[in-house]
C-alpha cells in the first residue's frame, strides 16, 4: 500500500489561506504567515495543534481548519 500524501504549508497556493477555528473565533493565516510561524515543511493535517498557532484569547488549539481562496494576489 503506498503511503498517504502528506500535505505541507509549502503545498498551499499563493492565493490561498488557512482558516482555523478555536473555541472563540475563526482565524485566517496566509501562506506567508504560516511559513513564518511554523515553517514550510509543517504538515497541514495537525497544524491547529501546534503551540505557535494556539489562540491568544482562549488558549485553545484549533481542531478544525480549511483552506480558502483569497482575493487577487498582486504580481
N, C-alpha and C positions, 0 to 999 in steps of 0.2 A: 504494500500500500504506500503510495507516495506521501511525503509529508504535507501537511496543510500549509497554505501560503501564510506568511507572517507579514502582515501589512504594518508599515512603519510610518513615522512622521514624514519621511522622505517621499512616500507614495502619495501624499496629499498634493493635489494640483495647486498651482499658484493662485487660482481664483476660487479656492475652496477654504473653508474654515471648519473647525470642530466645535460643536456646542456640547457642553457638559452640564447636566442637571444635578444639583445637590439638593439638600433639604429646603433651602430658602430661595433659590433662584436658578436661572439658566445663564451660564457664562459662555461667551464666544471667544475662541482663540484662533488667530490666523496661523498659517503655517510658520511664519517667521517668529511669532510669539512662542509657539511650541518648541521650535528649534532652540530658541534662546533659553527656555526653561528646562527642557528635558533631553534635548539633542535630537539629531536626525534619525538615529537608529532606535529610538524608543518605539516599542510595539504598541499599536493602537488598541489591541484587544483589552488591555487592562490599564490604559493610560489614566483613567479617572482615579485610580487608587494611588497614583504617585504622590508623595508628600508635597512636591513642588506645585501641584495643581489643586490641593485642598482649598476649600472656600475660606477666605479670610474672615467672613462674618460668622458662619455657623460651625466651621471647622470640620464639616463632614466631607467625606470623599464623594466623588461622583460615580454612581453605579450605572448611569445611563448616558449615552452620548451618540451623536450622529454628525454627519458632515452636511454642510450647506454650501451653496454657491454664493459667492459674494458678487457685488456689482462689478462693472468692468474694471479690470486692472490696467492702470496706465503703463505704457511702454517705458 
